[in-house]
Amino acid sequence: MRQQLKPHPEIIVAPSLLAADFGFFRRECERVDRSGTPWLHLDIMDGHFVPNLSFGSDVVNALRPHTNLFFDVHLMCSKPDILLQSFATSGADSITIHVELGRRVEDLIWQIRSLKKKVGLAINPPTHIEDVEPYLDKVDLLLIMTVNPGFGGQSFIEETLPKIQQVSRWKSERQLPLRIQVDGGINERTGALCAREGADTFVSGSHLFRQRNMKLAVRRLRIACEEAACYGQSLQTSEGTFQDTLL
């Protein structure tokens, strides 16, 4: 007798403000609001951890009164500890730091928790996925970068797909209430590839912000990911593992 599928976590599409028109942040934020998606992803770059600068907590503070969107703040910064309080005060709902920070990660997770914010942990493409394993029961979200961070508009790195598969396996084995997020080159095709492997939260920048009708673009991306997630889950149930042929 075929097993029943377990309920899949809600698929969330999170437009990335990094791809917005920087001259019209409020207007672009309102576009995301009207698209019907619940999250806005905010990439914070310090010019050191990654070779680029984006914006700071003042932008988050300026946008916060104009929307009820969930502000998903991703700190691509060498010294996130000096920024946590300002982003928490400015209106961040979730704060993500990088596993590449090494020994500082555990203390940073504790600091974010003490600020009563959701905790995210990110991993870059060259970093071994085993580096995040000790922290999976301590965070709410694991962000698997599917491009090398620092600039928008890059091509999706398909070699990151096994990382999603492995984290999904750990999540299932340990019954973790963990969201698996992907960011970098995400569109309907690449989002579906990630969803089949277990991702449930999809950051998309250029693909969404360049669309005249963002609401339709968000809907299409979400549906593509939902269908792929159901397909991947049915393969797990019937065969016990995801198949390489999906790629």
N, C-alpha and C positions, 0 to 999 in steps of 0.2 A: 504494500500500500504506500502510495506517494506521500511524503511528509508535507505538512502545511508549511507555507513560507512564513517566517517570522516577520512582524511588521518592520518595514524599513524606515529609518529616520527621515523626517521631512527633508526634502531637497531644498537647499537654500542657495539662491544666486545673490552674490554680493558684488555689485558694480564697484570698481576701483576708482577713487577720485583722482588718482595719479593721471588718468587718461582724460580727465575733464578739461574744459577751457579754464585755465587759471585766472583769467580776467573776470570770470563770472561764476565763482564758486557757489554762491547762494542759488543762482538760477539752475546750475547743474545739479545741486543737491535736491532742488524741487523737482527736477526731471526724474531723479531716482525715486523720490517719494511717489510721484504719479505713476511710476512703472508698476507699482504694486508689490515690489520685493521688500522684505523687511530689514535688510542689512545694507550698510554702506561700509566699504573697506577703505581704510586710510593708511597709506604707506608713508612712514616717517623715515627719512634718510638723512644721515649726518655728514656725508661726504668723506667718511673715514671707514666705517664698516663696509659701505658700498661707495663706489666712486660717483656719487651724485647727491644733490640736495633736493629736498622736496618742500615741506612746510612744517610748522611747529604747532604747539598746543593752542596758540592764539587763533589759528584757523578753526580748530575744533570748537573752541569757545565761541567763536563768531557764528558758527553754523548751528550749534546746539539749540538755541531758542526757536529755530525755524522748522524743526522736524522732530518726529518721534522715532526716526530710524535707529536701529541698533548700530552704534558706532564701534566697528571692529578695527582697532588700532594695531598696526603691525610696526614694531620698532626695529628697523634695520640700523642699529646704532651700537657703537662700541661701549658706551657708558649709559645704558638704559636706566640704571639706578638713579641718576640725577634727573630723569625725566618722568618717572612714574607718577609722582605726586601731582605734577602740573597737568598731565593728561587725565588723570583720575578726576581732578577738580574741574577740568574743562568740559568733561562730559563723555569720556570714553566709557563704553560698557564692557569691553573686553580688551585686554592688552596682551600682545604676543611678543615674546622675546626669542632669541635664537639659541639653539643647542650648541652652536659653535663658540659660545661664550665660556664653555667649559665649566670649571669649578664654581663659577658664580651663579650657575643656573638655579640650583636649589634655593639659594637665598633670594634670588629675584622672584621665583615662584611664590615664596613665602611673603615677600613684600607686596606683590600684586594681590594676593589673597587678603592681606591685612587691610588693603584699601577697598575691600569688598567688590572687587571686579572679577569677571571671568578671566581665566588664565589660558593663554595660548603658548604653544612652543613650536617654533619653525625650524626646518632643516633645509639646507641648500643641496643642490644636486650632487656635488662631489662628496658630501659627508655620508659616512656609513649609517644605515638606518638603525643599526644596533645602538648607536649613541643616544637615541631617544627612548629606548626601552625602559630604562630605570625610572623615567618620569611619567609614564603613561597613566598611572593611577593618581597622579598629582595635578593633572591639567584637564581642562575642559575641551580643548581643541588642539589638534596637531596639524600644523600647516606644512604640507609638502610642497616646496617650491619646484615648479615644473619648468622654470627657466633660471638662469643665473641672475640673482637679484641686482637691482640698480637702475634699470631702465625699462620703460614700457615698450610694447610692440614687438617683443622677441618671439621667436618660434618655439613652440612646444618641444620639450625634450622627452621623447618616448621612452628613453632608458630609465625614467623615473617611475614608470608604471609598476615594476616589481616592488618598489618601496610601498606604494599604496596597498598592494596585495598583502605584503607582510604585516603592515600595521592593521589592516582589516582582520587578518588572521588572529593577531594578538588580542584585538578588541573583542572578537567573538569568543576566543578561548577563556578570556578573563572576565567576560561580561562587563566591559567597561562602558560607562555612559560618555563616550568620547566622540566628538565630531571630527571627521577627517576632511580637512580643507585642502584644496589645490589652488595654485596661483601661478599663472604664466602661460600665455598663448592659449587661453581657454576660449573655445567656441563650441558650436554644437557637436562637431566631430570629436574634438579632443576631450570635451567634457564627458561625452558618452564613453570614451575609452576609460576615463578615470572612474566614472560611475560604475562600470562593469567590475572594476577591481575593488570597489568599496567606498569610494569618496562620496560625501554627501553635501559638501559645502564648496561652492564654485565661485572663485574670484575672477572677474572678467573686466578688463579695462577697455582697450581699444575696440574690441569687438562690439561692445555695447554702446559706448559713448559716440562712436562714429555713425550710429544708426539714427535716422530721422525719427523713427517710431521706437523708442526704447522699450515701451511697454510690450510691444509685440516681440521684440528681440529677447527680452527677459523671458517671456512666456515660451518661446521656441526653445531657448536654451534649457529651461527647467523641464519641459516635456521630454526633450532628447535625453536628458540625464535621468529622469524618472523611468523612462522606458528601458534604458540601458541598465539601470540598477536592478529592475525587476528581472531582466534577462540574466544578468550575472548571478543574482540570487537563486534563480531557478537552476542554473548550472551547478552551483554549489550544492544544492539539495539533491540533485539527481546524480552528480558525478563526484561530489566530495571535494572538488577543487576547481579553481578557475583554469581555463584552458589557454595555452599559449596561442591557439588559433584565433582567439579574439583580437589579437593585435594584427 
